[in-house]
Every structure is written in structure tokens, then in C-alpha cells.
Amino acid sequence: MFGFIPLNKPSGFTSHDCVAKVRRLLKIKKVGHGGTLDPAATGVLPIAVGKATRLLPFLPENKAYQAIIRFGIQTTTDDLQGEVIKREPASDLSIEAIEALLSQFLGEIEQIPPMYSAIQRDGKRLYELARKGETVEVPVRTVRVDKIEVLGLYTGEFPELVLNIECGPGTYIRAIARDIGEKLGVGGTLAALTRTESCGMILSETVTFEGLEKQIEQGTFSLLKPELCLNHLPKITLSLEEGKRWCQGQKIAIDPSKLVTFSPIIQVYNEAEDFLGMSQIISKDTHYILKPKVVIN
């Protein structure tokens, strides 16, 4: 087996739980995932099967989420899974006040990740330190947010804001929820999160565990071909002989005219249209060198 599954992760499952279940269903050990989701979150969790696990680092990095932020509440984890540390009604909050500050969260921004996160500090996960009651300084990181769109505001004692967020890797939506609440002066926490896009896979094309089990039972299950998930990268086609040599680890010299666009990483195929793997391109004076990076065939 070789390919990807665009899984719709259910709430209550860790990303590791999902990998373990796919292993059992497909009866194969080599399974991995792209982009961890918190247990309470749902949505797109890319699953790689077989040698496709080696291709996870090359998939598109951008992600998109639908998030619900509840105002007037602050928690230890910046979501509803944590202990409430402050609770004060925010019924006077207006959509105008919210929209006026959202631009502060666009572009490259500095973000302090939640204390309960998988980031390592001195060799230990932050959530492990937090559970022991240890207080450490959480390192600030720079992340990229491309779009924040208001989808709705449900008013009441503890208003809930629905956002569409498109961002780069490493962005914590829990931190955005916390920081928006802080800037509004009412506090905020993430009430619900669904990832709508990850690694080039979108929510409308995902499969649930129930759907996956049914496909396997009916014999209709198939994996996404890797090239469908790598089409953001250019590709090159080698002759059968060149492809054979490349797969053996040899560097191949190519004419620059063979490349439509230059990219440091490129997909490699042979004339039989077999996907061979991923290659690094090294620029020389009059030509390029294809250096094997991940060989699949």
C-alpha cells in the first residue's frame, strides 16, 4: 500500500489514536500523520500509508480552520478542556469592536503558544511540565496568518465568535482565541475547532472512520495517489535509464530547459509515468544536478 487518506478526525481521538486505528483497519504497520490536531478538535488529518510516510515533509504547509471563540471565559489550556480561571459575562461585546482589532492578527505575528502544548522545553513537552505544576517561560514564536474572516457572532452572556482562519504551520488557534479575548478586555477561550484544510486536503473530500470501514468491507477502498498531494511542486520526467540510475542513488545532470519553473525540491517520474520520488536540485553553471532525496521505486 502506498498513498494518503484524507481522514476526518473525530473529537476525542488523538492524532496517534487515529494512526493506530488505521493500522488495525488496513493491517499495515507503516502509517503516519501530517499535522497534529488536539484531541477535542475535528477535521482534516492527513494520513500517510506505506512509503508515503516519507513524503509527509513535502506536502503543502498551509492550513485552514473554522474556530469558535467563547468570550468572558479564560482557562488554563486556552480551550474548554482546561480549568476555568476567570469567568465574567461579556454580553456588551459588539461585532464592530471585534472586527476593529482582527487586522492585528494578520501577517507575520508573534505568538506565545499555550502552556498546555506539545512544544519542547529542555527536552520535555510543555504539557508535561504544566501537569506537574511547573511554571516555565514559554518561548515566543513567529507565525503567519493569511486570512481571518468573521462567519458569525452569537450574542448572549458569553458570546461566541465563529471565524475562518487560514494560516501557516505552527500557528496555535487556541492562542489566537486567548489573545483576541485579552485585547477585547473580556478574556476568551477556544470553544470548538475544525480543521478545514491541511497538506492540500480539504474537509469536503475527507472520509470518516465509519466510511473507511465500509469501503474496506465493500472492497472499494483506495488511497490517494501521492502526485495528487504534491502538485504544488514542479516535476521532471527522466528516461527509463536515467530513472534507473537516479533510483540507485546516482546524481543526474539535466538541461535547464527541461524545467518549467525552478524549485529546490522536485518530483521525479520516468517515461513510463512511474512516480520515482523527490529530488533536490543543485544549480551548476550550465546545467542542473538532480540529487536523490527520497527514492520510492
PyMOL commands that set and color helices and strands:
alter all, ss='L'
color gray80, all
select helices_A, chain A and resi 15-26+51-58+95-105+126-131+173-184+203-205+209-218+226-229+240-247+256-258
alter helices_A, ss='H'
color red, helices_A
select strands_A, chain A and resi 2-9+31-33+42-50+63-71+73-75+84-87+107-111+120-121+124-125+141-154+160-167+188-198+201-202+235-238+252-254+265-270+275-283+288-295
alter strands_A, ss='S'
color yellow, strands_A
deselect
rebuild
show_as cartoon
